[in-house]
Amino acid sequence: MSSTGDAGAGRGQGTVVLVGAGLGGSLMAILLGRAGYTVRGFELRPDPRAGPPVGGRSINLALSARGLHALERVGLAPDVLAMAVPMRGRMIHAQDGRTAFQPYGTTAEQVNNSVSRGDLNVILLNAAERLPAVRFTFDHKCQGVDLDSGEVTVLDTRTGDSRGLTGDVVIGADGAFSVVRRQLFKRERFDYQQSFLSHGYKELTIPPAPGGGFALEANALHIWPRGGFMMIALPNRDGSFTCTLFLPFEGDHSFAALATEAKVERFFERVFPDATRLMPDLAAQYVTNPTGSMVTIRCSPWRHRGRIGLLGDACHAVVPFHGQGANAAFEDCLVLDDCIRRHAPDWETVFALFEGLRKENTDALADLSIANFEEMKHHTGSRLFRTKKALEKWLHRLFPTRFVPLYMMVSFTLIPYAEARRRARRQARALLSAGALAVILALLLVFWISRG
């Protein structure tokens, strides 16, 4: 997946129209620009460098091994880590105020890095536009893509003017509600599945402590698990925490039930008392910030006739509970970059190989992310869960190459997601077999002693 050295067959072969200037789109622009392509990117949102960030929908990123590997390839890892806060584990907050720390790994290097999505996007965009052949245009909406010609129609949302642009290839990196994917959806034999969680999310903020600094442990992902719902908080460099409340849309403990500021305050004081004391403007934040939805998207194929391809959330959106959405998109970029360097200008082969390498893994990540949601809101506070995790780490220390906990494989290695899941299942079967054998041996020993 190297992006260094000779560009091979791909160098200087033409123009790529890139729809979307988010995290995946901006990293892909860097890789394409370095490989000698002319990149013309379009983004619906305003330029994030032109004004203050828009709050309310960030869900801070947990940048881990896969994302850092991609950033290292383009020389940006030091810049990103300089504005990140390392999180060494989960800090679990019980309803009575007690806390318990659960380390992610077994070494000091095994951390997730809390990163502002907006700040990371700015770093990537600046690096992309330092390349002479890369240009992004903001406030431009993709209205559609002609599947035969590959012409992209974009609308300037400020003036109302529209125009068409044709390149050698179109890459749709325009997120979970991708317009480019919508064009592929019109074809026969295009498989598409979307599944929304019954829960939504709302962003809140814990400000820095009086006098500066962190009001909670800085180097941890904080979780308030409450069974059917939860809240999390990720640290920021300025001492604040970006919190995300996950509630069902409907029901007793839901967004629908919290219809007034008074109800919000009573709910938080009862359910998250320690966090509530740290948010003096809680009710105002709750009313002001929007409620977002979370969707899992699977589709196939991710391409059309060597003219159009999809990337990141546009072809495999996942819910955020394994902290792997951005990491997976960055990994996409490296895999696609390698396919381009080996096979361009045969773009049909490029996109087919890319999908063949990634789809099994992104489907596995979708399943793992949903499973981790259940784990976070239901199990992280239980004694049985803590015991299980401690046993996994003990076995990993004893057999560091033969037994690796699933979470560690996903977050701290480059093992493909599908292989990590298969390996975790094999390990679980081996543990069950070992446990059954231990019970049999214990029973035989008891029987032998009783006969003696």
Order of alpha helices (4+ residues) and beta strands (2+ residues): beta-alpha-beta-beta-alpha-alpha-beta-beta-beta-beta-alpha-beta-beta-beta-beta-beta-alpha-beta-beta-beta-beta-alpha-alpha-alpha-beta-beta-beta-alpha-alpha-alpha-alpha-alpha-alpha
